[in-house]
């Protein structure tokens, strides 16, 4: 299979210049998450790989997309990820959304294929949460509309803020209208970066003690420690 991984670009760098993957890094059509037993359990054995460079595999992708668009594929997050993979592989193999839609036929429109192919192109960290059922595939469609770092921030805010699909769609639209994501999330009572964390009693004790002595908010100490750990 041809290595169809996206190239790194400027928007994949954070304010400190660190590389932060915001797009898929594994080859198009590869069941990286769907085939991971630690994520999908026994369903991993049913994972289908779609190779955009193989005619037979591309034919399977076209049939899967047709079934997906018509609702023949089960309304299950793992099967929806399979449909998204088929959409992405078909686009890559046919060379355009229009050609992919014509190849699939049926109810597979250009818009439908574009939306789901984008879900397949989400970074692994986000696709994993979709596979686990933590982020609804329909919400992932809207997360995928957002580019750069905001894509990841919206994904994690969806989890931590318990956002509905409608709310995710609204925030994505606002971000694409150049509204800062922090401002877009505020409308739904979500403070970006706010996360409930459970600490061991000893760690909690020492964190509070150090914060008190240094006249700092505990969150500042946690942020500093995590930045050093994640460096």
C-alpha angles and dihedrals in degrees: 000000000000114000101248097175116143120251120248114258138183095270089062090070122086127217090278093051096253118145111249115181110228097167137050113287100185123079118284113266096016112134094228094150100021090054096047109105091197087064107030102023115205090355087076089077089062094052113130123210119212115204112197089200096055116080095210093047090047090053089053089050091052092051092046091051091049091051092044093052093047093050095248092125113083116264091246126127094234094049089046089055087052089052090049090052090051090051092051094046092047092051091049093046096045095039100233144038090247094053090045092053091049091049094049096043123178114073094340104121127183090250093050094050093045093052095049096041087058090055089056088052094057115115118270094252090061097040088054091059090050090052090050090052094243094116116040114235089233089056090047089059089063094041087055090057089067120079136212125002092339088069092063094041091053091048093054092041088054089058100040096038094043090229120188121232089254091053092048089051091050094049092047091052092049092050090050087053088060096258110144110254092233089059094044091053094047089069088068096043095257118138108203111238096021110132133164110230128187114215131188112260091249094050091045090051094050094044092053092045094051092045091052094049094047094041092237135135110253088236090062092055092047091049092050093048093048093047090055091046094048094043 
